[in-house]
Amino acid sequence: MSRITLIAAQSLDGFIARPDRPGTDFCSEADAAFLRSSLQNFDSMIMGRKTYETLRQRIQSSSSTRFLRKVVTRNPSDFEDEERPGLIEFTNLSPTQIQAELAKRGRKMTALLGGGQIYTHFLASGLVEELWITIEPILFGAGTPLLTKELELNLQLFESSQLSETSVLLKYKLGK
């Protein structure tokens, strides 16, 4: 099976994006460096349509062939002109089906990169093994939450580190 690790950055009050715009432009350079470095350990990524659209230009211009990027959308056919088999693929499969497909294709380490709906679906499915959360020192008061519906999970902290003077990384395993 492909191991799935949820990676997110959030404000101190638990939002992964500001209320008025998508993306993680609030994140520190230390978090960006951590993410770039960490992604080298993964062979595939899963993200939702909104996350893809926020990163579209960067993803489409990337020359990297290391990662298979699976974009979850209700309407994969809307993106058929952007699909590059083995590099960028669009799907409306369930989390379980996506994980099985990745495993069948020999993908062993998958980074789950958002957004809130995707995080919620994969956590609810029980497929996420670890959560890596960067806490940034900012408060929004509103925005896109990490989870989009009520979901109670027990987590076990196995590592914490300071990425910068102000940003903290917390790594959790899902409790059984």
Phi, psi and omega in degrees: 000149174280126178283133182249126177241121176280127179236124181212155169242142180216159174290165180301331179265017166091019180254139181265354175202155177293161182291335187255000178198146179282170173099171184246042180293352177275352185285150180285161174297327178297319178293318179300318178295319177300314181297312179303314180295315183295323183296342178296342180270000183248153176246357177207159180223148174234136176212161176276171181301315183295319177297316178302313183297327177293324184256005188313307184300315180296317181293314182294330181270355181291137177263001182292132175249010181290324191252140165265122179256116177259123179252121182269124181212151177293333186232077181303329182296338177294344185243016186299332178287342182260351183290138174227095186312132181087348180238304178227116181229144183248137186213155171240021178290162177286162176307317180297318179293321179296314180299317179297319179295317178298316179297317180299330181269008176082013178278126187253331184230118183241131175264125177264114192249012172107179005267207187303318179295319180293316177303314182298312181299316182287321176295318180295331180283347180080015184269342182280128180266324182222151173239127175245111186241122172267129176260119179260144186279069180212148176241134178254326184081340178196166179147202179272118180282161176300320178243144183258358174209167181296130181202120181253122179226143175268132181240152177237115179292127177240351177198142171220145179207156178264119180279330178207188179299336187237345184254138183237138176252129176241130178243128182235149166259150175285131179288153180258000000 
